[in-house]
């Protein structure tokens, strides 16, 4: 069964910027340009019926296009030992509205449970469970002023994730355009 999630892809110039930041933590597992994205909703493992129903439901997505800019870096979890390093967003309002509208579409799909987690828009840069807290804090300090170029968000994508011995790989299953203006 595929593991599905809904997300926003990033343009090549933002991928390039994040890739340039992907060093300096010994033991980190860097995500890499082929996996950079902003997750709006993780659906988990679903069967074929739910997969098709999710695509049908997301065809009804009605949300405006907007401009997004990544800004700053941080860690999850916010307290305790860091597990991942991420880039945040400059203005969360438009992406939060989009997430709410994605959730509204998916609410109608039997077999997809409501998302219990608080939404914190971000792009994961690295998994850092094997790094020291001091190294992670140095990395955050070195990249605290990070800011990407602004880019248009004109669609959301349904991705599948497949686990392999070398980590997971992502495949685009479907795209859903956002409305102009």
Secondary structure, DSSP 8 states (H G I E B T S, - for coil): -EEEEEEEE--HHHHHHHHHT--S-TT-EE--TTT-EEEEEEEEEE-HHHHHHHHHHHTT---B-EEE-EEEEEEESSSSS--EEEEEES--HHHHHHHHHHHHHHTTSTT-----S-----EEEEE-TTS-HHHHHHHHHHTTT-B---EEE-EEEEEEEEEETTEEEEEEEEEEE-B--
